[in-house]
Amino acid sequence: MRVEVNGEARDLDARTLGEALELLGYGEARVATAVNGAFVPAAARCDRQLAPGDRIEVLAPMQGG
């Protein structure tokens, strides 16, 4: 299905956000996620269904100050 990941159009064979993160190489990475602007906690990623055209944001924490 065609979705947008961090502003880039991607074709992913994933039904859930958790599956999409695995395919994108984020597996066990500690990241923050949102779908269509709504925060999705780590515990809910495997239950969050995706639909064509969804906008996924994946943010990694930054070090420093």
DRENSEZA-973349 format. One record per atom (N, C-alpha, C, O): residue number from 1; residue in three letters; z, y, x. Coordinates in steps of 0.02 Angstrom, whole numbers. Each point is the difference from the previous one (the first is absolute). Example, Ala and Ser with C-alpha at 12.3 -4.5 7.8 and 13.67 -1.06 7.14 Angstrom:
BEGIN
SITE    n  res       z       y       x
SITE    1  ala     390    -284     660
SITE    1  ala       0      59     -45
SITE    1  ala       0      60      45
SITE    1  ala      33      -1      52
SITE    2  ser     -69      54     -70
SITE    2  ser       3      59      42
SITE    2  ser      37      55     -39
SITE    2  ser       8      55      25
This chain:
BEGIN
SITE    n  res       z       y       x
SITE    1  met       0     -59      42
SITE    1  met       0      59     -42
SITE    1  met       0      62      44
SITE    1  met      26      -1      56
SITE    2  arg     -55      53     -81
SITE    2  arg      -5      63      38
SITE    2  arg      61      44     -15
SITE    2  arg      13      17     -58
SITE    3  val      24       0     110
SITE    3  val      58      44      -5
SITE    3  val      -4      52      56
SITE    3  val     -43      -6      44
SITE    4  glu      86      54     -46
SITE    4  glu       3      51      53
SITE    4  glu      66     -11      38
SITE    4  glu      53      -3     -30
SITE    5  val     -58      -3      96
SITE    5  val      59      -9      42
SITE    5  val       5      58      48
SITE    5  val     -43       9      43
SITE    6  asn      96      30     -51
SITE    6  asn       9      60      43
SITE    6  asn     -63      43       3
SITE    6  asn     -19      24      53
SITE    7  gly     -12     -15    -112
SITE    7  gly     -58      43      -5
SITE    7  gly     -67     -32      17
SITE    7  gly     -51      34      -2
SITE    8  glu      51     -98      20
SITE    8  glu     -61     -34      20
SITE    8  glu     -16     -55     -50
SITE    8  glu      43     -42     -16
SITE    9  ala    -104      40     -10
SITE    9  ala     -21     -52     -47
SITE    9  ala      -3     -67      36
SITE    9  ala     -28      -6      54
SITE   10  arg      58     -45     -86
SITE   10  arg       2     -67      29
SITE   10  arg     -13     -52     -54
SITE   10  arg      18      10     -58
SITE   11  asp     -50     -65      77
SITE   11  asp      -7     -58     -44
SITE   11  asp      52     -51      21
SITE   11  asp      -2     -24      56
SITE   12  leu      48       8    -101
SITE   12  leu      53     -48      16
SITE   12  leu       1     -56     -53
SITE   12  leu      -9      13     -59
SITE   13  asp      19     -73      83
SITE   13  asp       8     -58     -45
SITE   13  asp      74     -11     -10
SITE   13  asp      28     -49      24
SITE   14  ala       4      95     -60
SITE   14  ala      73      -2     -11
SITE   14  ala      15      18     -72
SITE   14  ala     -30      46     -28
SITE   15  arg      76     -83      -2
SITE   15  arg      20      16     -69
SITE   15  arg      62      44      -2
SITE   15  arg      11      37     -48
SITE   16  thr      31     -40     101
SITE   16  thr      62      38       1
SITE   16  thr       3      44      63
SITE   16  thr     -38     -10      47
SITE   17  leu      84      57     -49
SITE   17  leu      10      43      58
SITE   17  leu      23     -41      60
SITE   17  leu     -21      12      56
SITE   18  gly      64     -61     -68
SITE   18  gly      23     -43      55
SITE   18  gly     -57     -36      34
SITE   18  gly      -3      -4      61
SITE   19  glu     -44     -23    -101
SITE   19  glu     -58     -34      29
SITE   19  glu     -44      49      39
SITE   19  glu     -25     -16      53
SITE   20  ala      16      76     -80
SITE   20  ala     -40      50      33
SITE   20  ala      30      18      68
SITE   20  ala     -37       7      50
SITE   21  leu     103       1     -47
SITE   21  leu      32      17      64
SITE   21  leu     -10     -55      51
SITE   21  leu     -11      14      59
SITE   22  glu      15     -77     -80
SITE   22  glu     -13     -56      46
SITE   22  glu     -71       5      28
SITE   22  glu     -11      -6      60
SITE   23  leu     -38      16    -105
SITE   23  leu     -70       4      21
SITE   23  leu     -13      59      47
SITE   23  leu     -43      -4      44
SITE   24  leu      81      57     -54
SITE   24  leu      -9      60      42
SITE   24  leu      37      -3      66
SITE   24  leu      -5      45      41
SITE   25  gly      44    -100     -31
SITE   25  gly      35      -8      63
SITE   25  gly      70      30       2
SITE   25  gly      29       6      53
SITE   26  tyr      -2      12    -111
SITE   26  tyr      67      29      -2
SITE   26  tyr      54     -52     -11
SITE   26  tyr      59      16       8
SITE   27  gly     -77     -77     -27
SITE   27  gly      46     -56     -10
SITE   27  gly      74      18      -5
SITE   27  gly      23      20     -54
SITE   28  glu      13     -27     108
SITE   28  glu      72      12       2
SITE   28  glu      18      69      26
SITE   28  glu      59      14      13
SITE   29  ala    -108      29      -5
SITE   29  ala      13      68      26
SITE   29  ala      45      39     -47
SITE   29  ala      -5      -8     -61
SITE   30  arg      47      50      89
SITE   30  arg      43      43     -40
SITE   30  arg     -38      64     -16
SITE   30  arg      -4      46      41
SITE   31  val     -24     -44    -100
SITE   31  val     -40      56     -22
SITE   31  val      21      21     -70
SITE   31  val      31     -38     -36
SITE   32  ala     -48      99      18
SITE   32  ala       9      24     -68
SITE   32  ala     -67      -6     -35
SITE   32  ala     -53      11      31
SITE   33  thr      54     -28     -95
SITE   33  thr     -62      -9     -37
SITE   33  thr       1      36     -67
SITE   33  thr      52      10     -30
SITE   34  ala    -112      11       9
SITE   34  ala      -8      31     -66
SITE   34  ala     -67     -23     -27
SITE   34  ala     -48     -11      37
SITE   35  val      44       6    -103
SITE   35  val     -63     -15     -34
SITE   35  val     -10      54     -52
SITE   35  val      42      11     -44
SITE   36  asn     -98      22      49
SITE   36  asn     -17      55     -46
SITE   36  asn      55      53      -2
SITE   36  asn      15      29     -53
SITE   37  gly      15     -16     111
SITE   37  gly      51      52       6
SITE   37  gly      70     -21     -18
SITE   37  gly      47      40       7
SITE   38  ala     -37    -101     -30
SITE   38  ala      67     -24     -19
SITE   38  ala      27     -46      54
SITE   38  ala     -32     -50      18
SITE   39  phe      92      66       7
SITE   39  phe      33     -40      51
SITE   39  phe       9     -72     -24
SITE   39  phe      19     -11     -58
SITE   40  val     -33     -37     103
SITE   40  val      12     -71     -16
SITE   40  val      48     -27      52
SITE   40  val     -19      -6      59
SITE   41  pro      81     -11     -78
SITE   41  pro      48     -27      48
SITE   41  pro     -23     -68      26
SITE   41  pro     -38     -36     -33
SITE   42  ala      61      18      93
SITE   42  ala     -19     -63      32
SITE   42  ala      11     -60     -46
SITE   42  ala     -41     -45      -3
SITE   43  ala      97      45     -33
SITE   43  ala      17     -57     -42
SITE   43  ala     -49      -8     -59
SITE   43  ala      -3     -54     -30
SITE   44  ala     -34     105      13
SITE   44  ala     -45      -3     -58
SITE   44  ala     -73      -9      19
SITE   44  ala     -43      -5     -44
SITE   45  arg      27       3     108
SITE   45  arg     -70      -3      21
SITE   45  arg     -37     -62     -22
SITE   45  arg     -59       4     -18
SITE   46  cys      92     -61      17
SITE   46  cys     -33     -62     -20
SITE   46  cys     -12      -2     -75
SITE   46  cys     -42     -40     -23
SITE   47  asp      76      81     -15
SITE   47  asp      -8       2     -73
SITE   47  asp     -46      56     -22
SITE   47  asp     -23       0     -57
SITE   48  arg       9      48     100
SITE   48  arg     -41      59     -19
SITE   48  arg     -74     -20       0
SITE   48  arg     -30      -7      53
SITE   49  gln       2      -2    -113
SITE   49  gln     -70     -19      -8
SITE   49  gln     -45      59      19
SITE   49  gln      18      58     -11
SITE   50  leu     -76     -74      39
SITE   50  leu     -48      51      18
SITE   50  leu     -60      -4     -47
SITE   50  leu     -15     -53     -28
SITE   51  ala     -18     110      19
SITE   51  ala     -60       4     -41
SITE   51  ala     -54      36      39
SITE   51  ala      16      41      44
SITE   52  pro     -79     -54     -58
SITE   52  pro     -54      35      35
SITE   52  pro      10      76      -6
SITE   52  pro      15      26     -53
SITE   53  gly     -24       8     110
SITE   53  gly       7      72       1
SITE   53  gly      69      25      17
SITE   53  gly      10      61       7
SITE   54  asp      40    -106      -2
SITE   54  asp      68      21      18
SITE   54  asp       0      34      68
SITE   54  asp     -39     -17      44
SITE   55  arg      84      65     -37
SITE   55  arg      10      35      64
SITE   55  arg      65     -24      32
SITE   55  arg      54      10     -27
SITE   56  ile     -60     -43      84
SITE   56  ile      57     -27      36
SITE   56  ile      15      45      60
SITE   56  ile     -45      17      38
SITE   57  glu     108       1     -30
SITE   57  glu      21      37      59
SITE   57  glu      50     -43      38
SITE   57  glu      47     -27     -29
SITE   58  val     -56      22      94
SITE   58  val      44     -37      44
SITE   58  val      23      47      55
SITE   58  val     -42      27      37
SITE   59  leu     107     -15     -33
SITE   59  leu      27      48      48
SITE   59  leu      50     -34      46
SITE   59  leu      46     -33     -24
SITE   60  ala     -56      40      89
SITE   60  ala      47     -27      49
SITE   60  ala      49      54      20
SITE   60  ala     -19      58       6
SITE   61  pro      82     -76       6
SITE   61  pro      49      50      22
SITE   61  pro     -18      28      68
SITE   61  pro     -29     -35      42
SITE   62  met      46      98     -32
SITE   62  met     -14      33      64
SITE   62  met      63       8      40
SITE   62  met      54      12     -28
SITE   63  gln     -59     -19      93
SITE   63  gln      57       9      45
SITE   63  gln      -2      70      29
SITE   63  gln     -52      33       2
SITE   64  gly     109     -10      19
SITE   64  gly       2      65      33
SITE   64  gly      28      55     -45
SITE   64  gly      24     -14     -55
SITE   65  gly     -28      74      79
SITE   65  gly      28      53     -40
SITE   65  gly     -20      65      24
SITE   65  gly      19      51     -28
